[in-house]
Every structure is written in structure tokens, then in C-alpha cells.
Amino acid sequence: MRRLLLLRFAAPALVWLAGGSASSQTSSNSDAAGAAQTPDAPRPVDARPLQSRPALTPEQQQAAQNRAPVYLINGVPYVRPTAHDLFADYAKDTYLLNGFVRSTVRALYTQARDEPSGWGTDIAGYGQRYASSEGITVINGNVRLGMEFLFHEDLRYYPCRGCTVKKKIANALLAEFTARHDSDGHRFFTLTPTISDFSGPIIAHSVWYPDYNPFGGVVATRTVFATRVGLHLFQEFRPHRHHAHPEVSMP
């Protein structure tokens, strides 16, 4: 009788314990499934095939072979100048700001030294000196342009971008003894800049100076050389905007 009573009271307890363990297992499984579906859980990466670049057509291959290489000159892509480019550089260097600055500096220098003494040191004397200096600039520019066309040279000035101070100074000086040539713009020695710098002072001292002295024109060429190199140095060291260029073939 006692055993029956114990079984009667123990059976509900056993059923309650069995149900509790099952529910806990079910909740743990649901928690694990929920954790697997959270956004922070790692997801498998989709395996995608690598995409290869399509092959070039025969026309594209021929165009790539015929494309002319690009050459850098002092950090700037070089383009062979046309006749219009040479005339534009001639006008800028002779009649516009560059020519005006060089003529003014030479006129002020000769005014301070009273050369030639026959023109005096007043305003009229300075006017004569400036007109003479401008005439020298025009003669030099015309001789320079004519020899450029005659010998197919490129005498335009290319500042050295991103160079050291030593290379910038060397580039400014070499421009008075060299020129650019061919499609790659390689530098070569030429007498064109020197001859053009000498022509103006010699003609001035032989034609309109008070005293006829061609040798004095040879000596006066130093001011032409100094003002041109000085302008080149200004172009070298003035601030400029840097432009990145793609990889190109170097000359």
C-alpha cells in the first residue's frame, strides 16, 4: 500500500522533470539557431570565377602599335612645335612681357652707366636707350626665328620641373647654347642662340649709336645674355602647379 502511494505521488514529479529538460534543450537549440542567423555571424563567401580582360581586336592591336610614344622634356610631355607655335613663342619673347622686361632692364642698366654718354641721363636719354634696347630685342628675335626655321630647331624654353637647384641653373645656362630637335626633343649644341644674341648689339653699335664701334656691340652682348638667363632663372624658380603625367618613354 505504501509503495502504491509513493508511486502515485512520485509519477507527477518525474513527468515534470522530464518536461523541463526537454524544454531547456529546445530553447538551447532555438538560441543556437538564432545566433547563427544574426548579422554578425560569418557567412560563406560566394565562389565567383575570375573575370579576364577580353582580347584586343586586330584593329585595336594595330592602333596600339601605331601610337606614337610620348617623351618627357624636363618633366613636361614634349610636342614638336608647328610653325604657328614658333611664331607664338617669337611674339611672346620679342614683343610681349618677356621682351619688354629684358629691354627695360638693359635700358635702366645703360642709363645708370651713362652709355652712350652722348644721350645724356635725363628722360630723353632714357627714351633713346629704351628705344635702342627694344630695337636690339627685335633684331635678336627675328634672327632667332629665321634660324629656327632654317635649321628646324626648337629654341623654346622648357623650365625643369621637379629638378634640383643645380639642375635648374644648368638648364637656364644650357638654353643659350643648345636647342631641341626631332620628335623626341633631344638637346643638342647649336650656335643659333649665341648668334642671335650678338646680332642686335653689333648692329646697334654700327648703325644708330653716336660712335661707330662694332666691337662695343660685342662687349654689350653681355647684357643681352644676362637678361635672358635671368628671365630663365625666374621661370625656373617661380611657383607652378604640378601635373602628374603617366609613364612615358624617355628620350
C-alpha positions in Angstrom: 0.0 0.0 0.0 2.8 2.4 0.9 4.5 1.6 -2.4 1.4 2.4 -4.4 1.1 5.7 -2.6 4.8 6.6 -3.2 4.4 5.8 -6.9 1.2 7.8 -7.1 2.9 10.9 -5.7 6.3 10.4 -7.5 4.9 10.0 -11.0 3.9 13.6 -11.5 7.3 14.7 -10.3 9.1 12.5 -12.8 6.8 13.8 -15.6 7.6 17.4 -14.6 11.3 16.8 -14.6 11.2 15.1 -18.0 9.3 18.0 -19.5 11.6 20.7 -18.1 14.7 19.0 -19.6 13.1 18.8 -23.0 12.0 22.4 -23.0 15.5 23.5 -22.0 17.0 21.5 -24.8 14.5 23.0 -27.2 15.3 26.6 -26.1 19.1 26.0 -26.4 18.6 24.7 -29.9 16.5 27.7 -30.8 19.1 30.1 -29.3 21.8 28.5 -31.3 19.8 28.8 -34.5 19.0 32.4 -33.7 22.7 33.1 -33.1 23.5 31.5 -36.5 21.1 33.9 -38.2 22.4 37.1 -36.6 24.2 39.6 -38.9 27.4 39.4 -37.0 27.8 35.7 -37.8 30.3 34.9 -40.6 28.8 33.9 -43.9 30.3 31.8 -46.5 31.9 33.7 -49.4 30.3 33.0 -52.8 32.8 31.5 -55.2 32.9 33.6 -58.3 35.0 32.9 -61.4 37.8 35.4 -62.2 36.9 37.8 -65.0 39.6 38.0 -67.7 40.1 41.1 -69.9 38.8 40.5 -73.4 41.4 40.1 -76.1 42.1 43.1 -78.3 40.8 43.0 -81.8 43.2 43.2 -84.7 42.2 46.8 -85.3 43.0 47.7 -81.6 46.3 45.9 -81.8 47.3 47.8 -84.9 46.3 51.1 -83.4 48.3 50.4 -80.2 51.4 49.6 -82.4 51.0 52.8 -84.5 50.5 55.1 -81.4 53.5 57.4 -81.2 55.4 57.4 -77.9 55.3 60.4 -75.6 58.6 61.9 -74.4 59.2 64.0 -71.3 61.3 67.2 -71.5 62.2 68.5 -68.1 59.1 66.8 -66.6 56.7 68.0 -69.3 55.4 66.0 -72.3 57.2 67.2 -75.5 55.3 68.1 -78.6 57.2 69.0 -81.8 56.3 72.7 -82.4 54.4 73.7 -85.6 55.1 77.0 -87.5 52.2 78.6 -85.5 53.9 77.5 -82.2 57.2 79.1 -83.3 55.5 82.3 -84.3 53.6 82.5 -81.0 56.8 82.0 -79.0 58.6 84.6 -81.1 55.8 87.2 -80.4 55.8 86.4 -76.7 59.6 86.5 -76.4 60.1 89.6 -78.5 57.1 91.9 -78.3 55.2 90.9 -75.2 56.1 90.7 -71.5 59.4 88.8 -71.9 60.8 91.2 -74.4 59.5 94.2 -72.5 61.2 93.1 -69.3 64.6 92.4 -70.9 64.5 95.7 -72.9 63.6 97.7 -69.8 66.4 96.1 -67.6 69.0 96.8 -70.3 67.8 100.4 -70.7 68.0 101.0 -67.0 71.5 99.5 -66.8 72.9 101.6 -69.6 71.1 104.7 -68.1 72.8 104.1 -64.8 76.2 103.8 -66.5 75.5 106.7 -68.9 76.2 104.6 -72.0 76.5 106.0 -74.5 77.4 109.3 -72.9 76.1 111.4 -75.9 72.5 110.6 -75.0 72.6 112.2 -71.5 70.9 111.0 -68.3 67.6 112.8 -68.5 64.2 111.4 -69.6 65.0 112.0 -73.2 68.2 110.0 -72.8 66.4 107.1 -71.2 63.8 107.2 -74.0 66.7 106.8 -76.5 68.2 104.0 -74.6 64.9 102.1 -74.2 64.2 102.5 -78.0 67.7 101.2 -78.7 67.2 98.3 -76.4 63.9 97.5 -77.9 65.4 97.6 -81.4 68.1 95.1 -80.2 65.4 92.8 -78.8 63.5 92.9 -82.2 66.7 92.2 -84.2 67.6 89.3 -81.9 64.1 87.8 -82.1 64.0 88.0 -85.9 67.4 86.4 -86.3 66.4 83.7 -83.8 63.2 82.9 -85.6 64.8 82.8 -89.0 67.5 80.4 -87.9 64.8 78.3 -86.2 63.0 77.8 -89.5 66.3 77.4 -91.5 67.8 74.7 -89.3 64.5 73.1 -88.0 65.3 73.8 -84.4 63.2 74.3 -81.3 64.5 77.2 -79.2 61.6 77.5 -76.9 62.5 77.4 -73.2 61.4 74.5 -71.1 61.7 75.0 -67.3 63.0 72.0 -65.4 60.0 70.8 -63.2 60.9 68.9 -60.0 64.7 69.3 -60.5 67.3 70.3 -58.0 68.6 73.9 -57.8 71.8 72.8 -59.6 69.9 71.3 -62.5 67.7 74.3 -62.8 70.6 76.7 -63.0 72.3 74.4 -65.5 69.1 74.2 -67.6 68.9 78.0 -67.7 72.5 78.3 -68.9 72.4 75.5 -71.4 69.4 77.1 -73.1 71.9 79.7 -74.5 74.0 77.1 -76.3 71.5 74.3 -77.1 68.2 73.7 -78.9 65.7 70.8 -79.1 65.3 68.7 -82.2 63.3 65.9 -83.8 60.1 64.3 -82.4 61.7 63.3 -79.1 63.0 66.8 -78.4 66.6 65.8 -77.6 69.0 68.6 -76.7 72.0 69.3 -79.0 74.6 72.0 -79.3 73.9 74.9 -81.6 75.2 78.4 -82.3 71.8 79.9 -83.1 71.1 81.5 -79.6 74.6 82.9 -79.5 74.5 84.3 -83.0 71.1 85.9 -82.4 72.3 87.5 -79.1 75.3 89.0 -80.8 73.5 90.3 -83.9 71.4 93.0 -82.2 74.1 94.8 -80.2 76.6 94.7 -83.1 74.0 96.2 -85.5 73.0 98.9 -82.9 76.6 100.0 -82.3 77.2 100.1 -86.0 74.1 101.9 -87.1 72.4 104.2 -84.6 74.9 104.6 -81.7 76.6 108.0 -81.6 80.0 106.4 -82.1 80.6 103.6 -84.7 82.1 100.8 -82.7 81.1 97.2 -83.7 83.4 95.8 -81.0 81.5 97.7 -78.5 78.5 95.8 -79.6 80.3 92.5 -78.9 81.0 93.7 -75.4 77.4 94.9 -74.9 76.2 91.4 -75.7 76.9 90.5 -72.1 73.7 92.4 -71.0 71.6 90.5 -73.6 73.0 87.3 -72.3 72.5 88.3 -68.6 68.9 89.4 -69.1 67.9 86.3 -71.0 69.5 84.0 -68.4 68.0 86.0 -65.6 64.5 85.6 -67.1 65.1 81.8 -67.5 66.1 81.6 -63.8 62.9 83.4 -62.9 60.9 80.9 -64.9 62.7 78.1 -63.1 62.1 79.1 -59.5 58.6 80.7 -59.7 55.8 78.6 -58.2 53.9 76.4 -60.6 51.2 73.9 -60.5 52.5 70.3 -60.7 50.7 68.0 -63.1 51.2 64.2 -62.8 51.9 62.5 -66.1 51.5 58.8 -66.9 54.6 56.7 -67.5 56.1 57.6 -70.8 59.2 56.8 -72.9 62.1 58.9 -72.0 64.3 60.3 -74.8 
